[in-house]
Amino acid sequence: MIDRDTIVAVTSRSFSRHPVLRSELLDRYSNVRFNDEGRSLEGRELIDFARGATKLITALETIDEMFLKALPEVKVISKYGVGTDMLDKGAIARHGVRLGWTGGINRRSVSELVIALAISLLRHIKASNSDVSSGEWRNRMGRCISGKTVGVIGCGHIGKDLSILLRAFDCNVLANDILDFPEFYAEYSVEPTGLDELLTRADIVTLHLPLDNSTRGILSSEKLALMKSGALLINTARGGLVDENAVKEMLIDGRLAGAAFDVFATEPPEDLELLRLPNFVATPHIGGSSEEAILAMGRAAIDGLDDNAVPAADDRPGS
């Protein structure tokens, strides 16, 4: 049955231009306002776009006290995507707004990107491509991912999925998380470790944490200095987790063999010196941008319009 009375506003640009998701949403709700201009909505413009709607599908837009105070008619916010650092859950709870959110819906898309980035760094794909493109035929000696020790910081949906995939490469997986998952660790031969030990032992370190006050800057320059010589760092979680300038210095002087970031503290990133390093690979926040993940996240957001709850103010949904 189509709901003809409820007004739904879709702030997300990618959801709004996806024909399948548009069609499936319109099968449930007839009164839908899409972001057809493809604008990045924030502040007053975001409030004006959402005005009058009782249900929202949002993506990277900031939902905070100012937004909710200006729009008392909003009753439900459904999140398109898994990151929640742009949502002030305390404000959402205080206003009694219900939140639709499904964790880990894009986990395979992100896990596969991590493996692609790791292999790209190990085999010097960026530098080798640059060689050939400039007319130089040079054989750069690389390394295999097979048998490496991989440190997974954050063993939520994505961290677990990645740990399972790494078994195919006979990797030794170390995991660090504030929660304990003894059954998972035992079933998949994952070794839980403290953060410092993980950093000193891992050949490859990969981040899979939400960004909040407890995780911001978790890989400071002091922590990064613990990483073993020749190690690789991969961040497909959130940019604010890592001291990017310290990573650049370590790449330049060789303390890190390579790094690959899909996310940055400021997006798009502005440090061209970092981006142009031959041992640094950058992608434009594409972890969840596979056709399969987009559909799954979009359908979860549609479901979240009807399947939702007022969040606890201290909720910390992970990645």
MOPEHU-V139972 format. One record per backbone hydrogen bond with DSSP energy under -1.0 kcal/mol. NH is the residue of the N-H (numbers start at 0). CO is the residue of the C=O. E is the energy in kcal/mol with one decimal. If there is no record, write none. Layout:
<<NH:CO:E> <NH:CO:E>>
This chain:
<<2:27:-4.0> <7:30:-2.5> <8:54:-2.3> <9:32:-3.1> <10:56:-2.1> <15:11:-1.6> <16:12:-1.4> <17:14:-1.5> <21:17:-2.5> <22:18:-2.1> <23:19:-2.5> <24:20:-2.3> <25:21:-2.4> <26:22:-1.1> <27:24:-1.5> <28:24:-2.7> <29:2:-2.2> <31:29:-1.1> <32:7:-3.1> <35:33:-1.9> <37:34:-1.3> <44:41:-1.1> <46:42:-2.0> <47:43:-2.7> <48:44:-2.0> <49:45:-2.0> <50:46:-1.2> <52:49:-2.1> <53:6:-1.8> <54:6:-1.9> <55:75:-2.2> <56:8:-2.3> <57:77:-2.1> <62:85:-2.3> <67:63:-2.4> <68:64:-2.7> <69:65:-1.7> <73:70:-1.7> <74:53:-2.9> <75:53:-1.9> <76:97:-2.8> <77:55:-3.1> <78:99:-3.1> <79:57:-3.5> <86:83:-1.8> <87:62:-2.6> <88:86:-1.4> <91:87:-2.4> <92:88:-2.4> <93:89:-2.4> <94:90:-2.0> <95:92:-1.4> <96:91:-2.1> <97:74:-2.8> <98:308:-3.0> <99:76:-2.8> <106:103:-1.7> <109:105:-1.9> <110:106:-2.8> <111:107:-2.4> <112:108:-1.4> <113:109:-2.3> <114:110:-1.9> <115:111:-2.3> <116:112:-2.9> <117:113:-2.6> <118:114:-2.4> <119:115:-2.3> <120:116:-2.2> <121:117:-2.6> <122:118:-2.4> <123:120:-1.0> <124:119:-2.5> <127:123:-2.5> <128:124:-2.6> <129:125:-2.0> <130:126:-2.2> <131:127:-2.3> <132:128:-2.6> <133:129:-1.5> <134:131:-1.5> <135:130:-3.0> <142:121:-1.8> <146:168:-2.1> <147:144:-2.0> <149:171:-2.5> <150:203:-3.5> <151:173:-3.3> <152:205:-2.7> <153:175:-2.9> <159:155:-2.6> <160:156:-2.0> <161:157:-3.0> <162:158:-2.0> <163:159:-1.9> <164:160:-2.1> <165:161:-2.4> <166:163:-1.1> <167:164:-1.5> <168:165:-1.1> <169:166:-1.8> <170:165:-1.8> <171:147:-1.9> <173:149:-2.9> <174:190:-2.4> <175:151:-2.3> <184:180:-2.8> <185:181:-2.3> <186:182:-2.4> <187:183:-2.2> <189:184:-2.1> <190:172:-2.8> <192:174:-2.8> <197:193:-2.4> <198:194:-2.3> <199:195:-1.8> <200:196:-1.6> <201:197:-2.3> <202:148:-2.5> <203:148:-1.8> <204:231:-2.7> <205:150:-2.8> <206:233:-1.9> <207:152:-3.1> <214:211:-1.0> <215:211:-2.2> <216:239:-2.4> <217:214:-2.1> <218:240:-2.7> <223:219:-2.9> <224:220:-1.6> <225:222:-1.7> <226:223:-1.8> <230:227:-1.7> <231:202:-2.2> <232:257:-1.6> <233:204:-2.9> <234:259:-2.4> <240:237:-1.3> <241:238:-1.5> <242:218:-2.1> <243:241:-1.2> <246:242:-1.9> <247:243:-2.2> <248:244:-2.2> <249:245:-2.1> <250:246:-2.1> <251:247:-2.3> <252:248:-2.2> <254:249:-1.0> <255:249:-2.0> <256:230:-2.0> <257:230:-1.1> <258:278:-1.9> <259:232:-2.4> <260:280:-2.1> <261:234:-2.9> <271:269:-1.5> <274:270:-2.1> <275:271:-1.9> <276:273:-1.5> <279:276:-1.6> <280:258:-2.3> <282:260:-2.1> <284:261:-1.4> <284:282:-1.7> <288:285:-1.8> <289:287:-1.1> <293:289:-2.8> <294:290:-1.9> <295:291:-2.1> <296:292:-3.1> <297:293:-2.5> <298:294:-2.6> <299:295:-2.0> <300:296:-2.1> <301:297:-2.1> <302:298:-2.4> <303:299:-2.1> <304:301:-1.1> <305:302:-1.7> <306:302:-2.3> <308:98:-1.5> <314:311:-2.1>>
